[in-house]
Amino acid sequence: MVDRNSLRVSLLGGASCLVVGLGLGLAWPRAAREQPWQDPPPAPALASGRSESEGLPSFAPVVRAIGPGVVTVQALRLAKTTQPRPRERSGSGFVVQAKGLVLTSRHVVVDADDVEVIVPGHGPFVAEIVGEDRATDLALLRLVDAPDDLVALPLADGNDLQAGDWIVTVGNPLGLAQTVTAGIVSFVGRHLMHSDCAFTNDFLQISAPVNPGNSGCPVVDQRGRVVGVTTQAPVEAQGISFAVPGHSVKWALSQMQSCADGRVRRGFLGIQFASVRGVDDSGNGLDGAVVTQVLDGQPAQRAGLLSGDIVLGVNGVPVRDAQSLHECIVRTPPGTQVALQVLRQGSLADPIVAVLGEADVRPPG
């Protein structure tokens, strides 16, 4: 039992309120759209070279290693009666499985009538869309009649990334294939709204330039591991770009592979929340996520969750902060019953049992 008057609670600095769900909220660049899955064999660590004059890192060894696995994605939408000619879109992608699976941005290929993938050293291949995740803007393609010697890039969770780490991208900006850009990790875990969703998701903010045609290109660390996938950049800003982080990419890929229709589905609780850190007079930590709003008619309200409740665990798994609660909910299938361990008005309440809904990723309105 924790005395309510002795409980000291403070929102963590810089933490934004989250909605259990996903997404972005900035306009896409106008000129661009874009067995379960298994990790490819890890690539050996690649020591970056150094500029003799300035001592800065050289990404040349990394670029040579990943270049063969970075592809150009071209999507064609046939002309309709109101359109004088077909519409073409171009983006980037990379091989995630040597047998012909390619990852790109969903907005590059959405509603396309034909998709073609150009692989360095192999030429163009017809591709079919086998999976999509609207919330993270990812799409999975399968090359038709793919050769068996494609170079698959190794994926990493990127959980060890820190602001200030070097990263490099290789993509197809403005149709210029195999273009290399570099920058640093600007922020890890930036939660943003997606223009198509009423939810937030965490994104990797990077300083590497992202231009139309870069969507879907890999963000790579100095060891040659893909730690993110570029998705967009605000048109009014410079040096601010966003990428889907590696841990989200790996999870979405596994879902696209395991679901019969290739569509990713996420659990939904219907709350807004933020990280919280509280301690009692004995110094016992009470880290968790405080509920800042309960949405009307949603699973949380039906289960009896209240604004001000602090969620300490889900099904016995501790909740460390808002991010861990977010991932726990959205990565649990809709329709699943979950038991929430909650601190209410300074006392541990009986577990609150809720049945998760499905995160709605349809366009608003």
N, C-alpha and C positions, 0 to 999 in steps of 0.2 A: 504494500500500500504506500502510495506517495502522497504526502500532504499537499493539497492544492496550493496553499499559500506559500509553501517552500519551494514549489517548482519554478525554476527559472528557465524560460524558453526564449530562444532568439533565432530568427531566420538567418540562415547562412548568408554571408555577404555575397552579393552578386547573383544569388539564386533567383531564377524567374519562376513564376507559377507555371505549372504544367497542367495540361489536360491529358487524361489517359487516352492516347491516340497518337497521331503522327502528323508531320507535314512541314511545308515551307512558306510562303506568303509573298514572294517577290516575283515580278513578271519574268517569264522566260525570255531569253534573247530572241529577238524577232526573226533572225535569219536561221535559227536552228530549232529542231524538235528532237527531239529524240526519245535397280540399285539406287538411293538418295545421293545427292551431290557429295562428292568427296574432295578433300584438298588434293591438289596435284603435289607431286614430290617437292619438298622444299628446295629452293635454290641455295647454293652455297653462299655464305656471307661474302659480300663484295666490298673490299676496302676501297673507298673513294680515293682518287688521286689528289694531289695538291698542286695548286699553282705555285711555281717557284718564286714568282714575283710578289704575291700577296698572301700566300698561305691559305687561300680559300679552297673549299672542296671542289673536286672535279667529278661530275657525274658520268663521265664518258664510259667507265667500265659498267655502270648500271644500265646506261642507255643501250650499250651493245648487247647486254644480256636480255633485256626485255623487249627490244625493238621488234624482233620477229613475231612476238605475240600480240602486238598492238595493231588493230585493224581499222579500216575505214568502213563506215556503215552508210549506205545510200538507200533512201526510202522514196518510193514513187507512189503518188496518189493520182489515179487516172482522172482525166478531165470529165467534168459533168456538163450538163447542158448550159449551165450559167458560167462556165469557165472556158476560156478559149484554148487552154493548153494544160497538159499535166503539171502537177506541182511536185517539185523535187526537194528533198531535205537531205542534208548530210551531217553525219556526226562521227563519233569515235566509239571504240569498243576494244575489248581484249579477250583473248582465248582463256577460258577458265577450265576447260577439259580438252585434252589432246584429241579426243575423238570427234571434236567439232562443235562444242558448246561455246558460245560467245556471249559476253555480257555487255550491255549498252544502256543508255538512258531510254526510258519508256517514251518520253516526248519526241524522240527522234523517229520512232517507228510506229507510233499510235495511228490507227486508221489507215495505214499504208496498204496499198494493193499489191505491191511487190517490194521485196527487200533484197538488196545485194550487199555482200560483204567482200571487201578486197583485202586479202591476206598477203603481206609482203613475201615475195618469192614464190607465190602460188597462184596469183591472179584472183579474179572474181568468182564468187560462189553464190548461188541462190540460197536464201536463208528463209526459214519459217520461224514464227514467233511461238515459243512453247511455254512461256511463262511471263507474268508481269506482276509488278507490285506498284500500284499507283501511289501509295503513301511515301515510298522512298524513291519513286521515279526510276525504277530499274526494270529492264526487260531481258529475258533470256532467249537467245536465238540458237537454232540448230542449223548448221551448214548442211546442205544437200550434197551428197557424194564427197564428203570431206576426206582429205588424205589422212593417213594415220601418223604423220610425223609433224603435226602442228606443235608449236611451242606454247604450253600452258603456263601462265604466270602464277607464282605462289601467292596465296592470300594469307594475310595476317589479321588478327583481331585489332591490332593497333592500340591495345590497352596500355602499352608502355610509352605512347607518344606524349610529348610535352610541348607546351607553347615555346617556340624558339627552335624546335628541331627542323633540320633541313628536309625538304621534300622536292621531288621532281615529277613532272607530268610529261607524257608523250601522247600526242593526239593529232587531230586533223582540223585545226582552226582555219576557217575560210577556204577549205579544200586543200590546204597545204599539208600533205601527209607527212607523218613522222616528225612533226614539229616538237622540239623539246623546250619546256619552260621550267623554271625552278623558283623556289621561294621557301618560306618557312611556315610552320604551323602557327597560325595566329591565335587560335582559341580551340580548346578541346571541349566538346559537349555543348555547342551553341544550340539552344532550343529555339526553333522558329516555326511559324505557321506555314502551311502549304496552301497555295491559292485554291487547290481543289478539295481541301479537307478542313474539317473543323477541329483539327488535332495538332499537337506539336510532336516533333521528333528531334533527336539530337543530331547535329551536323558538325563536320570538321571544317573550321574556317581556316583558309589558307591564303597566302599572299601571291601565289603563282597566278599569272594572267590566265583568264578563261574567256575565250572568244567564241562566237557562233561557230559550231563545228567541233568544239572541244568537248561537248557534252558526252559523257560515257567513257572518257579516257581515264586510265588508271593514275592514281596518286601513289607514288612509290617512295619508300624510305631509302636510306643509304645502303641498306643490305639487299636491295632489289626486291623487296616484298611490297605487294599492293596493300596499302593501308586505307584506301578510300577510292571512291569513284566520283569524278566531278559531275555536278548537276546543274549549277547555274552561277551567275554573277550579277549583282545589281547593275543595271545599265548606267546609273548615275554615279557610280563609285569607281575608284581605282584601287587596286591592291586588295580587294575584298572579294573572295570567291568561296563557294561552299562545295563540300563533297560529302557523300554518304560514307560514314566511317566503316572501317573494315568489319567490326563485329556485327553491324547491321547488314552489311553485304552478305556475309557468310550465312546468317540466319535466313535472310530472304531467299537466298539461293537454295537452301535446303528445303524451304517451304514450296518454292516453285517446282522443285523436282519431285517432291513427295505428293503434292496435290494432283488429283486426276486432271483437273482443268487448268492447272498451272497458276491459279489465282491465290494470292496470299491473303489470309484472313487473320484478323487480330481481335483479341478480347477487348471489351469496353466496360468500364465500371461507372463512368459518368460523374467524375469529380475533377476539381482543380485542386492542386496541392503544391507544396513547396518543401524543400529540405528544412529540417528543424533540428536543433541541438538543445537538449535540456538536461539538467542535473538536479538531483535532490540534495538534501543537506548532508547526506553521507558521501556525496561525490559520485554516485552511481550514474553512469551515462544513460541517456534516453534518446539516442539518435533515432530518427525516423522521418516520416513525412506528415506534415500537418495538413489537414483538409481545409482549404480556404473557401470552397464552394461546392455544394451538392446540386447537381443539375436535376431539374424537375422531371419526374417520370422515368428516370433511369435506374439501372440495377442498384446503385448505391443508396438511392432514396428508398427504394422498395425494401432494402435489407435493413434500413434504420441507421445508416451512417449519418453523422451530423457534422456540420461545419465546426471546426475547432478540435475535432478528434485527431489524435496522433496515431497513425498506423505504424506499429512496431514490427509487424511480421505478417506474412501471408502463408497459410498452410504450414506454419511452423518455421518458415524460412525468414530470418531476420531482414528487416528493411533498414538499410543504412542511411538512405537519403531519398530524395525525390527520383533520382535517376534509377535506382534499384527498384523502386515501386513501379515506376513507368515500365521498365523492361519486364518485370514479373507479370504485369497485367496484360500488356499487348502481346506477349509471347505465349499466353495461355489461350487455348482454343475457345471460341465463343460457345456458350452453353455449359461451360465447366463451372462446377460449384467450388467456391473458394471460401476459406475461413480467415477472417481478418482479426489479428490481435491488435487491440485498440486501447490507448490510454485516454480516458474521458474525464475531464474535470479533476485531474490529479490521481485518478484511481484506474486500475486495470479493469476493463469491462469484460463481460462474457464475450467469447468470440462472436463476431458478426458474420453471418453466412450470407453470401451473395452469389447469384448465378450471373455470370458474365454475358453481356450482350455482344454484338459484333460492331467493331469500329466502322463507321460509315465513311467510305472514301469516295462517295459520289460527289459530283460538283454541287456546290451550294445552290439552293433555290430550285 
